[in-house]
Every structure is written in C-alpha cells, then in structure tokens.
C-alpha cells in the first residue's frame, strides 16, 4: 500500500520512474494531505499515527532511515527492517 504523497515523491526523481509506475498500481491509503504533498516519511508516520487506535492497523517495512526514525517510537506499530 502507498499514499499519494509517496507516489508524488517518487515522481520527483527520474531514476524512480519505474518504481513510481509500480506504486501507482498498489492500493492507495488515503492521507489527510490532499494536494499539499509532504515527504514520504511524514506522510507514512501521520497515516500510521492516525490509525493507531482504529480497527485497521498497519505495520511498516522500509529501508528508509527517515521513516524508520519516525515510526520506531510509535507504540503498537511493528517495524520491519530490511538490510
């Protein structure tokens, strides 16, 4: 699953064009940022935090250090590290 902010960030870098195309095919999680895109790290952290008490829970799997730092202190959010 991806957010609109994450896809927008991928599109900013030409070397990620294939990844951005694949990401567009994944299920999109609605974020509260609308067209005012924020960084992928901020967006993912806010979506996970907003849904921390909801029935739907997320886990985060990433190699991105910014996302890891924002999510690792969230109680009840599993974080999968890839090395």
Secondary structure, 3 states (H helix, E strand, C coil): CECHHHHHHHHCCHHHHHHHHHHHHCCECCCCCCCCCCCHHHHHHHHHHHCCCCCCCCCEEECCHHHHHHHCCCCCCCEEECC
